[in-house]
Amino acid sequence: MTRDEFLQELRIALQGQIAQAQVNEHLRYYENYIIEESRKGRTQEEVLASLGSPRLIAKTIVETYGGGVYRNVEEEEVVQRRFAFRLSKGRLASLVWPALFFLLCFGIGAILLPVLIFLLLAATAFYLIYLIFFGNKK
């Protein structure tokens, strides 16, 4: 097996399992490792034999990075933002405003209305008492 065949097999085993940036990073690492070891006097065959199977290396890498089928998080965020924008533009507003109106009128209003009526009656009573005892001082 040559260096290119090793890297190609590693690429195929990693593709779709981890992020593309991580695939490229690992490929660069192993390519540099093979080149450096070859410069030290070892043959490519010896270096590749010491590394072992590219599929086993890929399996270890995938397990290290969580495994499973890689999901492109950036694309998912764009889709979620588009959906949220579409939802908030018209449909969400048409659902939220009636709910808020209902809560204000019947939920909070049911609590605040008696309080407001009591305050209005108390203020009227205090005003009448003020007028009776202190209002006709001329």
OpenMM code with the backbone's topology and positions (N, CA, C; nanometers):
from openmm import Vec3, app, unit

residues = "MET THR ARG ASP GLU PHE LEU GLN GLU LEU ARG ILE ALA LEU GLN GLY GLN ILE ALA GLN ALA GLN VAL ASN GLU HIS LEU ARG TYR TYR GLU ASN TYR ILE ILE GLU GLU SER ARG LYS GLY ARG THR GLN GLU GLU VAL LEU ALA SER LEU GLY SER PRO ARG LEU ILE ALA LYS THR ILE VAL GLU THR TYR GLY GLY GLY VAL TYR ARG ASN VAL GLU GLU GLU GLU VAL VAL GLN ARG ARG PHE ALA PHE ARG LEU SER LYS GLY ARG LEU ALA SER LEU VAL TRP PRO ALA LEU PHE PHE LEU LEU CYS PHE GLY ILE GLY ALA ILE LEU LEU PRO VAL LEU ILE PHE LEU LEU LEU ALA ALA THR ALA PHE TYR LEU ILE TYR LEU ILE PHE PHE GLY ASN LYS LYS".split()
positions = [
    Vec3(0.0855, -0.1183, 0.0000),
    Vec3(0.0000, 0.0000, 0.0000),
    Vec3(0.0894, 0.1237, 0.0000),
    Vec3(0.0537, 0.2204, -0.0820),
    Vec3(0.1295, 0.3447, -0.0886),
    Vec3(0.0694, 0.4473, 0.0074),
    Vec3(0.1417, 0.5566, 0.0210),
    Vec3(0.0946, 0.6642, 0.1075),
    Vec3(-0.0391, 0.7176, 0.0578),
    Vec3(-0.0512, 0.7396, -0.0734),
    Vec3(-0.1756, 0.7924, -0.1299),
    Vec3(-0.2924, 0.6962, -0.1093),
    Vec3(-0.2674, 0.5671, -0.1249),
    Vec3(-0.3732, 0.4684, -0.1030),
    Vec3(-0.4161, 0.4669, 0.0436),
    Vec3(-0.3193, 0.4773, 0.1340),
    Vec3(-0.3478, 0.4811, 0.2772),
    Vec3(-0.4349, 0.6025, 0.3099),
    Vec3(-0.3947, 0.7186, 0.2602),
    Vec3(-0.4690, 0.8411, 0.2889),
    Vec3(-0.6077, 0.8379, 0.2251),
    Vec3(-0.6176, 0.7812, 0.1050),
    Vec3(-0.7479, 0.7716, 0.0392),
    Vec3(-0.8425, 0.6804, 0.1179),
    Vec3(-0.7917, 0.5687, 0.1640),
    Vec3(-0.8739, 0.4767, 0.2420),
    Vec3(-0.9150, 0.5401, 0.3747),
    Vec3(-0.8238, 0.6140, 0.4358),
    Vec3(-0.8554, 0.6854, 0.5602),
    Vec3(-0.9623, 0.7909, 0.5349),
    Vec3(-0.9486, 0.8629, 0.4248),
    Vec3(-1.0468, 0.9671, 0.3895),
    Vec3(-1.1849, 0.9054, 0.3708),
    Vec3(-1.1927, 0.7965, 0.2977),
    Vec3(-1.3206, 0.7306, 0.2724),
    Vec3(-1.3832, 0.6824, 0.4028),
    Vec3(-1.3016, 0.6274, 0.4916),
    Vec3(-1.3541, 0.5764, 0.6188),
    Vec3(-1.4021, 0.6883, 0.7110),
    Vec3(-1.3411, 0.8070, 0.7008),
    Vec3(-1.3784, 0.9187, 0.7882),
    Vec3(-1.4906, 1.0048, 0.7301),
    Vec3(-1.5011, 1.0060, 0.5983),
    Vec3(-1.5969, 1.0944, 0.5308),
    Vec3(-1.7386, 1.0687, 0.5810),
    Vec3(-1.8054, 1.1737, 0.6246),
    Vec3(-1.9426, 1.1639, 0.6719),
    Vec3(-1.9554, 1.1205, 0.8169),
    Vec3(-1.8462, 1.0846, 0.8799),
    Vec3(-1.8502, 1.0405, 1.0191),
    Vec3(-1.8120, 1.1519, 1.1158),
    Vec3(-1.7229, 1.2392, 1.0729),
    Vec3(-1.6824, 1.3557, 1.1529),
    Vec3(-1.6816, 1.4759, 1.0601),
    Vec3(-1.6634, 1.5929, 1.1155),
    Vec3(-1.6642, 1.7164, 1.0367),
    Vec3(-1.5524, 1.7152, 0.9332),
    Vec3(-1.5788, 1.7783, 0.8199),
    Vec3(-1.4810, 1.7808, 0.7116),
    Vec3(-1.3497, 1.8451, 0.7551),
    Vec3(-1.3572, 1.9463, 0.8369),
    Vec3(-1.2340, 2.0108, 0.8868),
    Vec3(-1.1504, 1.9123, 0.9670),
    Vec3(-1.2146, 1.8288, 1.0463),
    Vec3(-1.1420, 1.7281, 1.1245),
    Vec3(-1.0845, 1.6195, 1.0334),
    Vec3(-1.1597, 1.5825, 0.9295),
    Vec3(-1.1084, 1.4841, 0.8329),
    Vec3(-0.9801, 1.5376, 0.7706),
    Vec3(-0.9847, 1.6621, 0.7241),
    Vec3(-0.8666, 1.7228, 0.6616),
    Vec3(-0.7502, 1.7318, 0.7599),
    Vec3(-0.7793, 1.7651, 0.8835),
    Vec3(-0.6744, 1.7765, 0.9851),
    Vec3(-0.6049, 1.6423, 1.0086),
    Vec3(-0.6838, 1.5368, 1.0191),
    Vec3(-0.6250, 1.4036, 1.0409),
    Vec3(-0.5473, 1.3559, 0.9182),
    Vec3(-0.5979, 1.3849, 0.8011),
    Vec3(-0.5258, 1.3455, 0.6796),
    Vec3(-0.3912, 1.4168, 0.6718),
    Vec3(-0.3908, 1.5474, 0.7038),
    Vec3(-0.2638, 1.6222, 0.7047),
    Vec3(-0.1678, 1.5646, 0.8079),
    Vec3(-0.2204, 1.5293, 0.9256),
    Vec3(-0.1356, 1.4741, 1.0308),
    Vec3(-0.0683, 1.3459, 0.9834),
    Vec3(-0.1462, 1.2525, 0.9295),
    Vec3(-0.0881, 1.1248, 0.8877),
    Vec3(0.0032, 1.1408, 0.7672),
    Vec3(-0.0288, 1.2315, 0.6780),
    Vec3(0.0607, 1.2563, 0.5640),
    Vec3(0.1948, 1.3113, 0.6129),
    Vec3(0.1892, 1.4093, 0.7025),
    Vec3(0.3125, 1.4651, 0.7593),
    Vec3(0.3905, 1.3601, 0.8381),
    Vec3(0.3200, 1.2751, 0.9120),
    Vec3(0.3857, 1.1699, 0.9885),
    Vec3(0.4607, 1.0749, 0.8950),
    Vec3(0.3955, 1.0329, 0.7882),
    Vec3(0.4592, 0.9409, 0.6933),
    Vec3(0.5809, 1.0062, 0.6288),
    Vec3(0.5695, 1.1319, 0.5913),
    Vec3(0.6819, 1.2033, 0.5289),
    Vec3(0.7973, 1.2160, 0.6277),
    Vec3(0.7685, 1.2559, 0.7518),
    Vec3(0.8740, 1.2727, 0.8526),
    Vec3(0.9451, 1.1410, 0.8829),
    Vec3(0.8703, 1.0351, 0.8963),
    Vec3(0.9318, 0.9047, 0.9238),
    Vec3(1.0151, 0.8568, 0.8041),
    Vec3(0.9702, 0.8903, 0.6839),
    Vec3(1.0474, 0.8534, 0.5640),
    Vec3(1.1788, 0.9306, 0.5593),
    Vec3(1.1761, 1.0555, 0.6041),
    Vec3(1.2984, 1.1364, 0.6083),
    Vec3(1.3982, 1.0819, 0.7095),
    Vec3(1.3469, 1.0137, 0.8109),
    Vec3(1.4344, 0.9557, 0.9131),
    Vec3(1.5005, 0.8261, 0.8656),
    Vec3(1.4653, 0.7828, 0.7444),
    Vec3(1.5306, 0.6650, 0.6892),
    Vec3(1.4421, 0.5425, 0.6779),
    Vec3(1.3208, 0.5485, 0.7282),
    Vec3(1.2312, 0.4340, 0.7165),
    Vec3(1.1631, 0.4358, 0.5804),
    Vec3(1.1308, 0.3216, 0.5278),
    Vec3(1.0579, 0.3159, 0.4011),
    Vec3(0.9105, 0.3417, 0.4280),
    Vec3(0.8372, 0.3807, 0.3229),
    Vec3(0.6945, 0.4041, 0.3379),
    Vec3(0.6230, 0.2769, 0.3808),
    Vec3(0.6650, 0.1657, 0.3304),
    Vec3(0.6022, 0.0386, 0.3669),
    Vec3(0.6176, 0.0100, 0.5163),
    Vec3(0.7352, 0.0404, 0.5707),
    Vec3(0.7577, 0.0197, 0.7132),
    Vec3(0.6696, 0.1128, 0.7967),
    Vec3(0.6628, 0.2378, 0.7537),
    Vec3(0.5830, 0.3364, 0.8273),
    Vec3(0.4361, 0.2961, 0.8236),
    Vec3(0.3878, 0.2590, 0.7045),
    Vec3(0.2470, 0.2220, 0.6912),
    Vec3(0.2158, 0.0939, 0.7672),
    Vec3(0.3096, 0.0013, 0.7700),
    Vec3(0.2902, -0.1226, 0.8460),
    Vec3(0.2832, -0.0929, 0.9957),
    Vec3(0.3635, 0.0030, 1.0419),
    Vec3(0.3605, 0.0372, 1.1844),
    Vec3(0.2315, 0.1094, 1.2226),
    Vec3(0.1731, 0.1825, 1.1270),
    Vec3(0.0479, 0.2534, 1.1548),
    Vec3(-0.0698, 0.1567, 1.1639),
    Vec3(-0.0687, 0.0565, 1.0811),
    Vec3(-0.1789, -0.0390, 1.0816),
    Vec3(-0.2840, -0.0032, 0.9789),
    Vec3(-0.4027, -0.0561, 0.9985),
    Vec3(-0.5126, -0.0392, 0.9034),
    Vec3(-0.5707, 0.1020, 0.9112),
    Vec3(-0.5879, 0.1670, 0.7960),
    Vec3(-0.6505, 0.2998, 0.7983),
    Vec3(-0.7950, 0.2954, 0.8484),
    Vec3(-0.8633, 0.1842, 0.8243),
    Vec3(-1.0013, 0.1721, 0.8737),
    Vec3(-1.0057, 0.1625, 1.0261),
    Vec3(-0.9099, 0.0951, 1.0847),
    Vec3(-0.9028, 0.0862, 1.2303),
    Vec3(-0.8694, 0.2229, 1.2905),
    Vec3(-0.7783, 0.2947, 1.2247),
    Vec3(-0.7455, 0.4313, 1.2691),
    Vec3(-0.8697, 0.5192, 1.2608),
    Vec3(-0.9432, 0.5072, 1.1489),
    Vec3(-1.0653, 0.5871, 1.1309),
    Vec3(-1.1680, 0.5535, 1.2380),
    Vec3(-1.1814, 0.4245, 1.2705),
    Vec3(-1.2766, 0.3842, 1.3733),
    Vec3(-1.2404, 0.4470, 1.5077),
    Vec3(-1.1127, 0.4477, 1.5403),
    Vec3(-1.0675, 0.5083, 1.6652),
    Vec3(-1.0946, 0.6584, 1.6664),
    Vec3(-1.0680, 0.7243, 1.5544),
    Vec3(-1.0923, 0.8691, 1.5450),
    Vec3(-1.2405, 0.8984, 1.5617),
    Vec3(-1.3246, 0.8220, 1.4931),
    Vec3(-1.4697, 0.8446, 1.5014),
    Vec3(-1.5192, 0.8227, 1.6434),
    Vec3(-1.4708, 0.7198, 1.7105),
    Vec3(-1.5116, 0.6955, 1.8491),
    Vec3(-1.4651, 0.8074, 1.9409),
    Vec3(-1.3472, 0.8625, 1.9112),
    Vec3(-1.2946, 0.9724, 1.9918),
    Vec3(-1.3801, 1.0980, 1.9767),
    Vec3(-1.4281, 1.1239, 1.8549),
    Vec3(-1.5061, 1.2449, 1.8293),
    Vec3(-1.6557, 1.2230, 1.8414),
    Vec3(-1.6977, 1.1153, 1.9052),
    Vec3(-1.8392, 1.0978, 1.9335),
    Vec3(-1.9097, 1.0008, 1.8423),
    Vec3(-1.8556, 0.9762, 1.7269),
    Vec3(-1.9134, 0.8763, 1.6377),
    Vec3(-2.0468, 0.9188, 1.5814),
    Vec3(-2.1127, 0.8239, 1.5196),
    Vec3(-2.2413, 0.8517, 1.4574),
    Vec3(-2.2218, 0.9236, 1.3258),
    Vec3(-2.3304, 0.9455, 1.2584),
    Vec3(-2.3232, 1.0163, 1.1315),
    Vec3(-2.3079, 1.1636, 1.1618),
    Vec3(-2.2119, 1.2262, 1.0975),
    Vec3(-2.1842, 1.3676, 1.1232),
    Vec3(-2.2995, 1.4523, 1.0724),
    Vec3(-2.3426, 1.5436, 1.1571),
    Vec3(-2.4441, 1.6393, 1.1174),
    Vec3(-2.3764, 1.7741, 1.1028),
    Vec3(-2.4035, 1.8389, 0.9944),
    Vec3(-2.3462, 1.9703, 0.9726),
    Vec3(-2.4245, 2.0706, 1.0559),
    Vec3(-2.3678, 2.1104, 1.1687),
    Vec3(-2.4363, 2.1972, 1.2643),
    Vec3(-2.4644, 2.3338, 1.2040),
    Vec3(-2.3710, 2.3839, 1.1243),
    Vec3(-2.3909, 2.5153, 1.0637),
    Vec3(-2.5123, 2.5157, 0.9728),
    Vec3(-2.5299, 2.4103, 0.8909),
    Vec3(-2.6458, 2.4028, 0.8035),
    Vec3(-2.7741, 2.3908, 0.8842),
    Vec3(-2.7724, 2.3144, 0.9934),
    Vec3(-2.8905, 2.3013, 1.0771),
    Vec3(-2.9282, 2.4343, 1.1395),
    Vec3(-2.8283, 2.5132, 1.1813),
    Vec3(-2.8573, 2.6438, 1.2401),
    Vec3(-2.9214, 2.7359, 1.1377),
    Vec3(-2.8746, 2.7310, 1.0137),
    Vec3(-2.9327, 2.8153, 0.9091),
    Vec3(-3.0778, 2.7757, 0.8862),
    Vec3(-3.1048, 2.6458, 0.8806),
    Vec3(-3.2417, 2.5988, 0.8605),
    Vec3(-3.3290, 2.6408, 0.9775),
    Vec3(-3.2772, 2.6280, 1.1008),
    Vec3(-3.3551, 2.6677, 1.2176),
    Vec3(-3.3825, 2.8172, 1.2168),
    Vec3(-3.2821, 2.8975, 1.1781),
    Vec3(-3.3032, 3.0421, 1.1726),
    Vec3(-3.4077, 3.0771, 1.0675),
    Vec3(-3.4022, 3.0107, 0.9518),
    Vec3(-3.5020, 3.0376, 0.8476),
    Vec3(-3.6408, 3.0033, 0.8968),
    Vec3(-3.6544, 2.8877, 0.9626),
    Vec3(-3.7838, 2.8469, 1.0136),
    Vec3(-3.8324, 2.9443, 1.1196),
    Vec3(-3.7441, 2.9838, 1.2102),
    Vec3(-3.7830, 3.0769, 1.3162),
    Vec3(-3.8240, 3.2107, 1.2567),
    Vec3(-3.7518, 3.2563, 1.1550),
    Vec3(-3.7863, 3.3829, 1.0919),
    Vec3(-3.9215, 3.3726, 1.0246),
    Vec3(-3.9432, 3.2633, 0.9523),
    Vec3(-4.0693, 3.2443, 0.8839),
    Vec3(-4.1828, 3.2347, 0.9841),
    Vec3(-4.1594, 3.1671, 1.0952),
    Vec3(-4.2617, 3.1504, 1.1960),
    Vec3(-4.2899, 3.2826, 1.2668),
    Vec3(-4.1858, 3.3560, 1.2992),
    Vec3(-4.2055, 3.4797, 1.3739),
    Vec3(-4.2624, 3.5904, 1.2875),
    Vec3(-4.2450, 3.5802, 1.1586),
    Vec3(-4.2889, 3.6886, 1.0719),
    Vec3(-4.4398, 3.7060, 1.0742),
    Vec3(-4.5146, 3.5991, 1.0632),
    Vec3(-4.6585, 3.6168, 1.0577),
    Vec3(-4.7342, 3.5235, 1.1487),
    Vec3(-4.7011, 3.3973, 1.1413),
    Vec3(-4.7781, 3.2975, 1.2141),
    Vec3(-4.7627, 3.3099, 1.3639),
    Vec3(-4.6415, 3.3339, 1.4086),
    Vec3(-4.6196, 3.3441, 1.5523),
    Vec3(-4.6914, 3.4661, 1.6086),
    Vec3(-4.6829, 3.5773, 1.5375),
    Vec3(-4.7501, 3.6990, 1.5833),
    Vec3(-4.9007, 3.6786, 1.5866),
    Vec3(-4.9543, 3.6064, 1.4890),
    Vec3(-5.0985, 3.5846, 1.4869),
    Vec3(-5.1426, 3.4915, 1.5990),
    Vec3(-5.0495, 3.4154, 1.6557),
    Vec3(-5.0833, 3.3297, 1.7688),
    Vec3(-5.0585, 3.3980, 1.9027),
    Vec3(-4.9560, 3.4816, 1.9096),
    Vec3(-4.9161, 3.5417, 2.0367),
    Vec3(-5.0076, 3.6571, 2.0765),
    Vec3(-5.0406, 3.7457, 1.9831),
    Vec3(-5.1186, 3.8635, 2.0202),
    Vec3(-5.2556, 3.8294, 2.0771),
    Vec3(-5.3307, 3.7381, 2.0169),
    Vec3(-5.4589, 3.7028, 2.0806),
    Vec3(-5.4404, 3.6399, 2.2187),
    Vec3(-5.3363, 3.5592, 2.2343),
    Vec3(-5.3115, 3.4980, 2.3650),
    Vec3(-5.2788, 3.6058, 2.4688),
    Vec3(-5.1942, 3.7014, 2.4326),
    Vec3(-5.1612, 3.8101, 2.5249),
    Vec3(-5.2851, 3.8942, 2.5583),
    Vec3(-5.3659, 3.9228, 2.4571),
    Vec3(-5.4873, 3.9995, 2.4794),
    Vec3(-5.5802, 3.9264, 2.5760),
    Vec3(-5.5958, 3.7960, 2.5536),
    Vec3(-5.6806, 3.7148, 2.6410),
    Vec3(-5.6289, 3.7177, 2.7845),
    Vec3(-5.4959, 3.6979, 2.8010),
    Vec3(-5.4388, 3.6985, 2.9351),
    Vec3(-5.4553, 3.8336, 3.0028),
    Vec3(-5.4329, 3.9400, 2.9271),
    Vec3(-5.4464, 4.0733, 2.9858),
    Vec3(-5.5896, 4.1021, 3.0268),
    Vec3(-5.6822, 4.0672, 2.9389),
    Vec3(-5.8218, 4.0991, 2.9676),
    Vec3(-5.8802, 4.0111, 3.0770),
    Vec3(-5.8569, 3.8825, 3.0675),
    Vec3(-5.9248, 3.7917, 3.1589),
    Vec3(-5.8365, 3.7415, 3.2714),
    Vec3(-5.7087, 3.7243, 3.2442),
    Vec3(-5.6192, 3.6749, 3.3481),
    Vec3(-5.5807, 3.7837, 3.4449),
    Vec3(-5.5109, 3.8822, 3.3949),
    Vec3(-5.4649, 3.9916, 3.4803),
    Vec3(-5.5817, 4.0825, 3.5157),
    Vec3(-5.6715, 4.1026, 3.4199),
    Vec3(-5.7873, 4.1883, 3.4442),
    Vec3(-5.8735, 4.1367, 3.5564),
    Vec3(-5.8873, 4.0060, 3.5666),
    Vec3(-5.9681, 3.9477, 3.6736),
    Vec3(-5.9071, 3.9759, 3.8099),
    Vec3(-5.7762, 3.9912, 3.8145),
    Vec3(-5.7092, 4.0214, 3.9412),
    Vec3(-5.7047, 4.1719, 3.9645),
    Vec3(-5.6718, 4.2472, 3.8615),
    Vec3(-5.6535, 4.3910, 3.8781),
    Vec3(-5.7842, 4.4688, 3.8856),
    Vec3(-5.8880, 4.4219, 3.8206),
    Vec3(-6.0126, 4.4979, 3.8189),
    Vec3(-6.0697, 4.5196, 3.9585),
    Vec3(-6.0791, 4.4178, 4.0422),
    Vec3(-6.1285, 4.4453, 4.1787),
    Vec3(-6.0362, 4.5392, 4.2569),
    Vec3(-5.9073, 4.5267, 4.2372),
    Vec3(-5.8125, 4.6154, 4.3053),
    Vec3(-5.8325, 4.7584, 4.2590),
    Vec3(-5.8457, 4.7769, 4.1287),
    Vec3(-5.8671, 4.9120, 4.0762),
    Vec3(-5.9994, 4.9702, 4.1237),
    Vec3(-6.1035, 4.8912, 4.1290),
    Vec3(-6.2336, 4.9392, 4.1777),
    Vec3(-6.2227, 4.9785, 4.3249),
    Vec3(-6.1540, 4.8966, 4.4064),
    Vec3(-6.1349, 4.9295, 4.5471),
    Vec3(-6.0581, 5.0606, 4.5628),
    Vec3(-5.9499, 5.0762, 4.4847),
    Vec3(-5.8717, 5.2002, 4.4939),
    Vec3(-5.9542, 5.3218, 4.4524),
    Vec3(-6.0343, 5.3059, 4.3494),
    Vec3(-6.1198, 5.4168, 4.3049),
    Vec3(-6.2220, 5.4533, 4.4116),
    Vec3(-6.2847, 5.3543, 4.4723),
    Vec3(-6.3822, 5.3813, 4.5788),
    Vec3(-6.3152, 5.4423, 4.7016),
    Vec3(-6.1967, 5.3916, 4.7372),
    Vec3(-6.1247, 5.4463, 4.8524),
    Vec3(-6.0842, 5.5913, 4.8256),
    Vec3(-6.0355, 5.6202, 4.7054),
    Vec3(-5.9962, 5.7577, 4.6721),
    Vec3(-6.1173, 5.8496, 4.6754),
    Vec3(-6.2313, 5.8012, 4.6269),
    Vec3(-6.3544, 5.8823, 4.6306),
    Vec3(-6.3968, 5.9083, 4.7746),
    Vec3(-6.3871, 5.8070, 4.8581),
    Vec3(-6.4253, 5.8233, 4.9988),
    Vec3(-6.3333, 5.9239, 5.0675),
    Vec3(-6.2015, 5.9114, 5.0450),
    Vec3(-6.1090, 6.0069, 5.1059),
    Vec3(-6.1325, 6.1484, 5.0550),
    Vec3(-6.1649, 6.1624, 4.9289),
    Vec3(-6.1921, 6.2942, 4.8722),
    Vec3(-6.3180, 6.3542, 4.9346),
    Vec3(-6.4222, 6.2720, 4.9512),
    Vec3(-6.5452, 6.3230, 5.0138),
    Vec3(-6.5201, 6.3624, 5.1591),
    Vec3(-6.4438, 6.2818, 5.2324),
    Vec3(-6.4103, 6.3158, 5.3711),
    Vec3(-6.3316, 6.4461, 5.3763),
    Vec3(-6.2365, 6.4626, 5.2855),
    Vec3(-6.1586, 6.5864, 5.2795),
    Vec3(-6.2499, 6.7060, 5.2530),
    Vec3(-6.3407, 6.6896, 5.1577),
    Vec3(-6.4316, 6.8014, 5.1259),
    Vec3(-6.5212, 6.8347, 5.2444),
    Vec3(-6.5713, 6.7334, 5.3145),
    Vec3(-6.6618, 6.7576, 5.4251),
    Vec3(-6.5907, 6.8290, 5.5405),
    Vec3(-6.4728, 6.7824, 5.5769),
    Vec3(-6.4087, 6.8387, 5.6944),
    Vec3(-6.3148, 6.9543, 5.6634),
    Vec3(-6.2492, 6.9556, 5.5488),
    Vec3(-6.1495, 7.0595, 5.5238),
    Vec3(-6.1799, 7.1444, 5.4012),
    Vec3(-6.2791, 7.1105, 5.3264),
    Vec3(-6.3036, 7.1787, 5.1991),
    Vec3(-6.3743, 7.3120, 5.2128),
    Vec3(-6.4543, 7.3375, 5.3175),
    Vec3(-6.5302, 7.4591, 5.3286),
    Vec3(-6.4685, 7.5573, 5.4258),
    Vec3(-6.3397, 7.5680, 5.4282),
    Vec3(-6.2689, 7.6603, 5.5197),
    Vec3(-6.2442, 7.7931, 5.4477),
    Vec3(-6.3401, 7.8836, 5.4488),
    Vec3(-6.3237, 8.0144, 5.3875),
    Vec3(-6.3296, 8.1241, 5.4855),
] * unit.nanometer
topology = app.Topology()
chain = topology.addChain("A")
for resn in residues:
    res = topology.addResidue(resn, chain)
    for name in ("N", "CA", "C"):
        topology.addAtom(name, app.Element.getBySymbol(name[0]), res)
